[in-house]
Amino acid sequence: MMSQFLIYFQLGLKHILNIYSYDHILFLIALAIPLSFKDWKRVLVLITTFTIGHTIALLLSLYGIIAVKVTVVELLIPITILIVALFHLFTAGKSGKKESINLVFFITLFFGIIHGLGYSNYFKSIHHGASTSKLLAVFEFALGIEVAQLVVILVVLILAYIVQTVFRFSKRDWTLVMSAFIIGVVLPIIIGNKIWLR
């Protein structure tokens, strides 16, 4: 039982902490750009929101309730990253964006759902078990995702702290530079998507 837990927990960790899943790391960076250590509650809520969306989508797909074309998923993932980065780019340094934070939570949930659907085919290929063990495996996997996301966000927050205290970057400049960087990375991914070749 413990070995199964470790298998799926590690799978969740590797799903995020993986050079090939840089889209997910980019999304986490985009989420964390305007945040600092004092925002730890919001950080936890955002991370858990993603995990909930990912888990729901994975379960719906595993039980054959929903199915989405891979090309659509591959396009929606960078689009959600772009939306979050643009949101931070245009609201950098502005106060009173609390009411707009709901958009970020909605996008995070949506990204989790899309990412879960995108990963479901691979998950199906490695898991062949009873309905109950399938459910347990998904939750063990979700725990691994949650921990891995905390690691990524922690690294981003430490980097932000260093840049803003040691190198004297303002929070606004940090947000603008990082948002622009993420937009520069995801735009070619969106433009190069196979869906446009039809």
N, C-alpha and C positions, 0 to 999 in steps of 0.2 A: 504493500500500500504506500509506504514511504517512498519507495523507488519510483512509483508512478507519479506521486506528487512532485518529486524532483525533476522528472522527465518533462512534465508539462510546465512547471514553474520555470525551469531553465529555457524551455522553448519560448515562453513569454518574455523572458529577459533578452534572449537572442533576437527575438522579433523586433525589438526596439534598438538594442545596443549592437547594431549591425551596420557595417559600412554600406550594405546594399539597400538598407531601409532608410536612406538619408532623407527621403521625403517626410518620414515621420519625425526625424530629428529636426528637420527644418520647421515643421509645424510647431513642435515644442519650443524651439527658439523663438519663432514668431509670437507664440502665446506669452512667453516669459519676458520679451523685450522691455515692456514698460513696468515690469514688476520688480520689487525688491524684497529683502528678507522680512520686512514688516508686513508684507502682503501674503504671508504664509497660508492664511486661511483660504484666500482666493486661489492660490496655487493648488492647494489640496482639492478644492471644489472643481477646478478646471480639469485636473488630472483624472479625478474620479468620474467626471462627466464623460470624458473620452472613453474611459474603461467601460462604463455602463453602456454607452452607444456601441462600442466594439463587441461587447459580450452579447447584447441583444441581437445584433445583426448576425453574429456567428451562430447563435442558437437558432434563429429563424432560418438561416441557410442550411445548417446541419439537419434540421428536421423537415427540410423541403418545403417550407412555407413561402420563402422568397428566393428569387434568383435574379442576378443582374449581370449584364454582359461585361466582360473584363475590360474592353476598350472604354466603356462608359465610366467605369470605376477609375481607370488609369487617367482619365481626363478630369474627373471631379476632384481627385486628391490634390493635384497642384492648384486647381481653381480655389479650393477652400484655403490653401496656404496663402495664395495671392490676396484673397479677400481680407484675411487677418492682417497681413503685412500692410496692405493699403489703408486699412482702418487705423492702424497705429501711425502710419506715415502722415495721415491727414489730421489726426488728433494729438500729435506729439506736442507736449508742453501746454496743452489746453486743459484748463480745469473744467469741471462740470461735465465730464464724459461718463459719469457714473450711470446715467440712464441708458447710455449706449453699450454698456458692458453686457447687457442681455444678448446683444448681437454676437459677441465673442463666445458666450456660453452656448448659444444656439449653433454657431459654426463648429464649436468643439464637439458637441453632441453629433452633429451631422457628419463631421470628419470621422468620428469614431464609428458611426454606422457604415459609412462608405468603406473605411479601412477594413472593418470586420467582414463586409461582403467580399472585398478583394482578397482577403486571406482565407476565406472559407474553403475554397477548392483545395488548397494545400493542406489545411487542417483535416478535411475529409479524407485525403489520401493517406495521412499518417494515423488516423484514428478509426479503427474498426472495432466497435464494441457495442454493448447493450446501451439502451436508452439512458439508464441511470449513470453508467460509467462515462457516457458522453457528456452529461451535465456536469459531473464532477471534474472531468478533464478540462472543460471550458472555464470553470471557476479557478482551477489551479493555474491555468494559462493566464487568466485575467489578473491573478495576484502577481505573477511574474511581470506582466505589462506594467502594472501599477508601480512596482518597485523600480523597474528600469526607467520609467518616466520621471520618477523622483530624482534619480541619479542625473539624468540629462538636465532637468530644470535646476538642480543644485549647482551643476557646473556653470550653467548660463548665469545664475544669480551671483556666483563667486566672481566670474569674469566681469559682469556688470559693475560689481562693487569695486573691483581693482581699477577698471577703466575710469570710473567716476570719482574715485578717491585719489589714487596714485597719479593718474594721467590728467586729472581735473576736467574730464569731459562732463558737460552738463547732461542731465537725464534726457533732455530734449534732443541733444546732438547724438547721444548713444542710440536713442529710439529711431531717429532719422537715418543714421548710417546703417544700422542693422536691418531696418525695414527695407531700405533701398537695396541692400545686399541680397536679401531674400527674394525681392521682386526680380532682381537681375538673374537669380538662379532659376526661379520657377517659370518665368515667361518663355524661355526657350523650350522647356519641357511641355508647356501647353501648346505652343506653336508646332512642335515636332510630334505631337500625338498622332497616332495612326488613324484616328477617327476623321481627320481632315483629308485623308488620301482617297476617300470614297468619291 
